[in-house]
C-alpha cells in the first residue's frame, strides 16, 4: 500500500474533503504515478452535483481527470512505460484491442464501461480511504491526489524536457476543444464560426479555429471573458448576460455561421447553436450534458432540406494517444498556446476555492500543483 493526500467526495453537493488515501500496489498491468499537476475541470464537478450519475456511489470518490506525473512503480507486464518516465494521463483508457481501438478510435474504447467508477475489470478498487472504504476513481485516474495507481492503458509517455507543470490541460480540454474543430467538424479554411462557452474547452476551440484561419470567429459567454476571447483569436464577442445570442449572430453574419460549437452542455445553448447555423452548417456538441437532460428541439424540416449536421464529440474526435503527442509537438514549435491557458495555480487544499473561481469566471483554466 502507498499513502497519498487526496481530495475526496463523500456526499452529493458537498465540498471536496482533503484526506489520506491508501493505494494498492500496482497489479501486473498497472502503474503508480507521482502527480505533478492536475487541471481543475468542470467535468469533475458533475460528480459533485450528480449530473453524471444521480445514483451516487455507495463508496467515496476521488475525482480529477487531467493529470501529469512521473512513473514511480510498474507492474510486471507493463510495456508502455518504465519507472522515471514522464506521462500525461488519459481519462479514457485505450486497450488497443477492441473494435473501436482497432479503427483508430481509442477515445471510444470499450474500457469506457468504467469511465465513472474507474474500477478494475473484476470490479475491485485500487484506492481506499484511511477508514477502510473502497473509493471510486473517476476516469480510472483520481488525479486529485498526489499519487495514484492507474491502468497502463491510460499512460501517454512524453519527453522529459517538456515542463509537466505547464501541460496538464493537454489531458482533456486542449484536445477536446482543438480536436472538435480539426477532427470532428473538419472545419474548412476561412470559415465563419460561433463558440458558446469560454471555459477551457471553448478557448481551445478558438485555437482550433485559428489553425484553419477562420475568417469570422464569434465568441459568447455569460461571464466577462472578452479579453481572453480576443487574445485567443475571436473577432467578435457576445455577452449573453446582456445580449440576445441569435440576434447578434445574424447581425454580424447576415446568414448565420458555418460551424457552431457548444461548450456548455446546456439544452438552451445547444438549441441556440442549431439556430445559428445556415444551410449546410455544422453544430458540434463539445460540452458534456447531464445524464438526465431531456431532448433538444430541432426543426427537422430545416435539418433535412438545409442539409445541416449535428455532431457529438468525445475527446475531440480522435484517440488521445494520437492527438496528445501531436499537440505537444505543436506546443514545442509555438503553434499552439499552453502556458497562457493556466491563469491561476492552487494547492490541493484550495480545491473548493478553485471551483468557486471557475464558476465566477475568474480563470480560463485553474491547475492544482503538487
C-alpha positions as CSV (number, residue, x, y, z in Angstrom):
1,X,0.0,0.0,0.0
2,X,1.1,3.6,-0.7
3,X,-0.3,6.6,1.2
4,X,-1.3,9.8,-0.5
5,X,-3.2,13.0,0.2
6,X,-6.3,13.4,-2.0
7,X,-9.5,15.4,-2.4
8,X,-12.4,13.1,-1.8
9,X,-16.2,13.4,-2.5
10,X,-18.2,11.6,0.2
11,X,-21.7,13.1,-0.5
12,X,-23.6,14.8,-3.3
13,X,-23.5,18.6,-3.3
14,X,-20.8,18.7,-0.6
15,X,-17.3,20.2,-0.8
16,X,-14.2,18.1,-1.5
17,X,-12.5,16.9,1.6
18,X,-8.8,16.6,1.7
19,X,-7.8,13.4,3.5
20,X,-5.4,10.4,3.5
21,X,-5.9,7.7,0.8
22,X,-4.4,4.3,0.6
23,X,-3.5,2.9,-2.9
24,X,-3.0,-0.8,-3.7
25,X,0.4,-1.9,-5.1
26,X,0.2,-1.9,-8.9
27,X,-1.1,-5.1,-10.4
28,X,0.7,-6.6,-13.5
29,X,-1.0,-4.1,-15.9
30,X,-0.9,-1.0,-13.7
31,X,1.5,1.8,-12.8
32,X,2.0,4.0,-9.7
33,X,2.3,7.7,-10.6
34,X,3.6,10.7,-8.6
35,X,1.3,13.6,-9.7
36,X,3.0,16.9,-10.6
37,X,-0.1,18.9,-11.6
38,X,-3.8,18.4,-12.4
39,X,-6.4,20.5,-14.1
40,X,-9.5,21.8,-12.3
41,X,-12.1,20.9,-15.0
42,X,-15.9,21.4,-14.9
43,X,-16.3,17.7,-15.7
44,X,-15.2,16.7,-12.2
45,X,-17.9,19.0,-10.8
46,X,-20.5,16.8,-12.5
47,X,-19.6,14.2,-9.8
48,X,-20.3,16.8,-7.1
49,X,-23.8,17.8,-8.3
50,X,-24.7,14.3,-9.6
51,X,-25.2,15.3,-13.2
52,X,-23.0,12.4,-14.4
53,X,-24.9,9.9,-12.2
54,X,-27.8,10.7,-9.9
55,X,-27.3,7.4,-8.1
56,X,-24.1,8.5,-6.3
57,X,-21.9,5.5,-5.5
58,X,-22.1,3.9,-2.1
59,X,-18.4,4.4,-1.9
60,X,-16.5,7.8,-1.7
61,X,-15.0,9.1,-4.9
62,X,-11.6,10.6,-5.8
63,X,-12.0,12.7,-8.9
64,X,-9.5,14.5,-11.1
65,X,-9.0,13.5,-14.8
66,X,-6.4,15.9,-16.1
67,X,-3.2,14.7,-14.6
68,X,0.5,14.7,-15.4
69,X,3.2,13.0,-13.4
70,X,6.2,10.7,-13.1
71,X,6.0,6.9,-13.1
72,X,7.3,5.5,-9.7
73,X,6.2,1.9,-9.9
74,X,5.3,-0.5,-12.7
75,X,3.5,-3.9,-12.8
76,X,5.3,-7.0,-14.1
77,X,3.6,-6.9,-17.5
78,X,3.8,-3.2,-18.2
79,X,5.3,-2.4,-21.6
80,X,4.3,1.2,-22.5
81,X,6.3,2.9,-19.8
82,X,9.0,2.4,-17.2
83,X,10.0,3.9,-13.8
84,X,11.0,7.5,-14.2
85,X,9.1,8.2,-17.4
86,X,7.0,11.4,-17.6
87,X,3.4,10.9,-18.6
88,X,0.2,12.6,-19.5
89,X,-2.7,10.6,-18.2
90,X,-5.6,9.9,-20.5
91,X,-9.1,9.9,-18.9
92,X,-10.2,7.3,-21.5
93,X,-8.3,4.0,-21.4
94,X,-7.3,2.7,-24.8
95,X,-6.9,-1.0,-24.8
96,X,-5.7,-1.3,-28.4
97,X,-7.7,-4.5,-28.9
98,X,-11.4,-3.6,-29.1
99,X,-13.3,-2.8,-32.3
100,X,-13.0,1.0,-31.7
101,X,-9.3,1.0,-30.9
102,X,-8.5,-1.1,-33.9
103,X,-10.4,1.5,-36.0
104,X,-8.2,4.2,-34.5
105,X,-11.0,5.5,-32.3
106,X,-9.3,4.9,-28.9
107,X,-11.4,7.7,-27.4
108,X,-14.4,5.3,-27.8
109,X,-12.6,2.2,-26.2
110,X,-14.9,-0.4,-24.6
111,X,-13.0,0.2,-21.4
112,X,-15.1,3.2,-21.1
113,X,-17.6,1.0,-19.3
114,X,-15.8,2.0,-16.1
115,X,-15.4,5.7,-17.0
116,X,-17.2,6.9,-13.9
117,X,-16.3,4.4,-11.3
118,X,-12.7,3.6,-12.5
119,X,-12.9,0.1,-11.2
120,X,-10.9,-2.8,-12.4
121,X,-12.5,-5.3,-14.8
122,X,-13.1,-7.5,-11.7
123,X,-14.9,-4.6,-10.1
124,X,-12.3,-4.2,-7.3
125,X,-11.0,-0.7,-6.3
126,X,-7.4,0.5,-6.4
127,X,-7.8,3.1,-3.8
128,X,-9.3,3.2,-0.3
129,X,-9.9,5.8,2.5
130,X,-8.0,5.6,5.7
131,X,-11.1,4.3,7.4
132,X,-11.1,1.3,5.1
133,X,-13.8,2.2,2.5
134,X,-13.2,1.5,-1.2
135,X,-13.2,4.6,-3.4
136,X,-14.5,5.1,-6.9
137,X,-11.7,6.5,-9.1
138,X,-13.1,8.9,-11.8
139,X,-12.0,8.0,-15.3
140,X,-9.5,5.4,-14.0
141,X,-7.3,8.3,-12.7
142,X,-8.3,10.1,-9.5
143,X,-5.8,12.8,-10.2
144,X,-6.9,15.0,-7.3
145,X,-4.3,13.1,-5.3
146,X,-0.5,13.5,-5.1
147,X,-0.1,9.8,-6.0
148,X,-2.3,7.3,-7.8
149,X,-2.4,3.9,-9.4
150,X,-3.8,3.7,-12.9
151,X,-4.1,1.2,-15.7
152,X,-1.1,1.1,-18.1
153,X,-3.5,1.9,-20.9
154,X,-4.1,5.4,-19.5
155,X,-0.5,6.4,-19.7
156,X,0.9,8.6,-22.6
157,X,4.7,8.9,-22.4
158,X,6.1,12.3,-23.1
159,X,9.6,13.7,-23.5
160,X,11.3,14.7,-20.2
161,X,12.2,18.2,-21.4
162,X,8.5,19.2,-21.6
163,X,7.6,21.1,-18.4
164,X,4.9,18.9,-16.9
165,X,3.5,21.7,-14.8
166,X,2.7,23.6,-18.0
167,X,0.8,20.9,-19.8
168,X,-1.8,19.1,-17.6
169,X,-4.6,20.7,-19.7
170,X,-3.5,18.6,-22.7
171,X,-5.1,15.6,-20.9
172,X,-8.6,16.9,-21.7
173,X,-9.5,20.4,-22.5
174,X,-7.0,21.2,-25.2
175,X,-7.6,18.1,-27.4
176,X,-11.4,18.3,-26.8
177,X,-11.6,21.9,-28.0
178,X,-9.0,21.9,-30.7
179,X,-10.0,18.4,-31.9
180,X,-13.7,19.4,-32.1
181,X,-12.6,21.8,-34.9
182,X,-10.0,19.8,-36.7
183,X,-11.3,16.2,-36.4
184,X,-15.0,16.3,-35.6
185,X,-16.1,19.3,-37.7
186,X,-13.2,19.2,-40.1
187,X,-13.7,22.9,-40.4
188,X,-12.6,24.5,-43.7
189,X,-10.2,27.3,-44.2
190,X,-11.6,30.8,-43.9
191,X,-14.8,29.6,-42.3
192,X,-17.3,31.6,-40.1
193,X,-17.8,30.1,-36.6
194,X,-19.6,30.6,-33.3
195,X,-18.2,29.3,-30.0
196,X,-20.6,29.3,-27.0
197,X,-19.0,28.8,-23.6
198,X,-15.4,30.0,-23.0
199,X,-14.0,27.7,-20.4
200,X,-11.0,25.5,-21.2
201,X,-12.8,23.7,-24.0
202,X,-14.2,26.8,-25.6
203,X,-11.0,28.7,-25.6
204,X,-9.3,25.7,-27.2
205,X,-12.0,25.7,-29.9
206,X,-10.8,29.2,-30.6
207,X,-7.3,27.8,-31.0
208,X,-8.5,25.2,-33.4
209,X,-10.3,27.9,-35.5
210,X,-7.0,29.8,-35.6
211,X,-5.4,26.7,-37.1
212,X,-7.9,26.8,-40.0
213,X,-7.6,30.6,-40.4
214,X,-11.3,31.1,-39.7
215,X,-12.4,34.5,-41.1
216,X,-15.1,35.4,-38.5
217,X,-15.0,33.9,-35.0
218,X,-17.8,34.9,-32.7
219,X,-17.2,34.0,-29.0
220,X,-20.0,34.1,-26.5
221,X,-20.3,33.7,-22.7
222,X,-22.3,34.9,-19.8
223,X,-19.1,36.0,-17.9
224,X,-16.9,38.8,-18.9
225,X,-14.3,36.9,-20.9
226,X,-14.0,39.2,-24.0
227,X,-10.3,40.0,-23.3
228,X,-9.3,36.3,-23.2
229,X,-11.6,35.5,-26.2
230,X,-9.8,38.1,-28.4
231,X,-6.4,37.1,-27.2
232,X,-7.1,33.6,-28.5
233,X,-8.5,34.7,-31.8
234,X,-12.1,35.8,-31.5
235,X,-13.0,38.6,-33.9
236,X,-16.4,39.3,-32.2
237,X,-17.8,38.9,-28.7
238,X,-21.3,38.5,-27.4
239,X,-22.1,39.0,-23.8
240,X,-25.0,36.6,-23.3
241,X,-26.0,38.1,-20.0
242,X,-27.0,41.3,-21.8
243,X,-27.4,40.4,-25.5
244,X,-29.6,38.0,-27.5
245,X,-27.2,35.4,-28.9
246,X,-29.1,34.6,-32.1
247,X,-29.9,38.2,-32.9
248,X,-26.3,39.2,-32.5
249,X,-25.0,36.3,-34.6
250,X,-27.2,37.3,-37.5
251,X,-26.3,41.0,-37.2
252,X,-22.7,40.0,-37.6
253,X,-23.0,37.4,-40.3
254,X,-26.3,38.1,-42.1
255,X,-27.0,34.4,-42.8
256,X,-25.6,32.5,-39.8
257,X,-22.4,30.5,-39.3
258,X,-20.7,27.6,-41.0
259,X,-19.9,26.0,-37.6
260,X,-21.3,26.4,-34.1
261,X,-19.5,24.8,-31.1
262,X,-21.5,24.4,-27.9
263,X,-19.1,24.0,-25.0
264,X,-21.5,24.2,-22.0
265,X,-23.6,21.0,-22.2
266,X,-26.8,23.0,-21.7
267,X,-30.1,22.4,-23.5
268,X,-30.7,26.1,-24.2
269,X,-27.3,26.8,-25.8
270,X,-27.4,23.6,-27.7
271,X,-30.7,24.7,-29.3
272,X,-29.3,28.2,-30.0
273,X,-26.3,26.8,-31.8
274,X,-28.6,24.9,-34.1
275,X,-30.5,28.1,-34.8
276,X,-27.2,29.9,-35.5
277,X,-26.1,27.7,-38.5
278,X,-27.0,28.3,-42.1
279,X,-27.5,25.9,-45.0
280,X,-25.0,23.0,-44.8
281,X,-23.9,24.2,-41.4
282,X,-22.4,22.1,-38.7
283,X,-23.1,22.1,-34.9
284,X,-20.6,20.3,-32.6
285,X,-21.6,19.5,-29.0
286,X,-18.3,19.6,-27.1
287,X,-19.8,20.2,-23.7
288,X,-21.0,17.2,-21.8
289,X,-24.7,17.4,-20.9
290,X,-26.2,16.0,-17.7
291,X,-27.1,12.3,-17.9
292,X,-30.7,13.4,-17.2
293,X,-31.0,16.1,-19.8
294,X,-34.1,16.0,-21.9
295,X,-34.0,16.0,-25.7
296,X,-33.5,19.3,-27.5
297,X,-35.8,20.9,-30.0
298,X,-34.7,20.7,-33.6
299,X,-36.5,21.9,-36.8
300,X,-36.3,18.6,-38.7
301,X,-37.6,20.1,-41.9
302,X,-34.7,22.5,-42.0
303,X,-32.3,19.8,-40.8
304,X,-33.1,17.8,-44.0
305,X,-33.8,20.5,-46.6
306,X,-30.9,22.7,-45.5
307,X,-28.6,19.6,-45.1
308,X,-27.5,20.6,-41.6
309,X,-25.3,18.5,-39.4
310,X,-25.2,17.8,-35.6
311,X,-22.2,16.1,-34.2
312,X,-21.3,14.8,-30.8
313,X,-17.6,14.6,-30.0
314,X,-15.6,12.7,-27.4
315,X,-12.0,13.8,-26.7
316,X,-12.1,15.9,-29.8
317,X,-12.9,13.0,-32.1
318,X,-9.5,11.3,-32.1
319,X,-7.6,8.9,-29.9
320,X,-5.7,10.8,-27.2
321,X,-2.7,8.6,-27.9
322,X,-2.5,10.1,-31.3
323,X,-3.6,13.7,-30.5
324,X,-1.7,14.4,-27.3
325,X,1.8,13.8,-28.8
326,X,0.8,15.9,-31.9
327,X,-0.4,18.8,-29.7
328,X,2.8,18.7,-27.6
329,X,4.9,18.9,-30.7
330,X,2.8,21.9,-31.8
331,X,3.5,23.4,-28.4
332,X,7.2,22.9,-28.8
333,X,7.0,24.8,-32.2
334,X,5.0,27.6,-30.8
335,X,2.0,26.8,-32.9
336,X,-0.5,26.5,-30.0
337,X,-0.8,28.1,-26.6
338,X,-0.5,26.1,-23.5
339,X,1.1,28.4,-20.9
340,X,-1.5,31.1,-21.4
341,X,-4.4,28.8,-20.6
342,X,-3.3,28.4,-16.9
343,X,-4.4,31.6,-15.3
344,X,-4.0,30.5,-11.7
345,X,-2.4,27.7,-9.7
346,X,-3.8,26.3,-6.4
347,X,-2.7,23.9,-3.7
348,X,-4.8,20.8,-3.2
349,X,-6.2,22.4,0.0
350,X,-7.6,25.2,-2.2
351,X,-9.6,22.9,-4.5
352,X,-13.0,24.2,-3.4
353,X,-11.8,27.8,-3.9
354,X,-10.6,26.8,-7.4
355,X,-14.1,25.7,-8.3
356,X,-15.6,28.9,-6.8
357,X,-13.3,30.8,-9.1
358,X,-14.3,28.7,-12.1
359,X,-18.0,29.4,-11.7
360,X,-17.2,33.1,-11.1
361,X,-15.5,33.2,-14.5
362,X,-12.1,34.2,-13.0
363,X,-10.0,31.7,-14.9
364,X,-9.5,30.1,-18.2
365,X,-8.1,27.1,-16.5
366,X,-7.1,26.6,-12.9
367,X,-4.4,24.0,-12.0
368,X,-3.5,22.2,-8.8
369,X,0.3,22.0,-8.3
370,X,1.7,19.3,-6.0
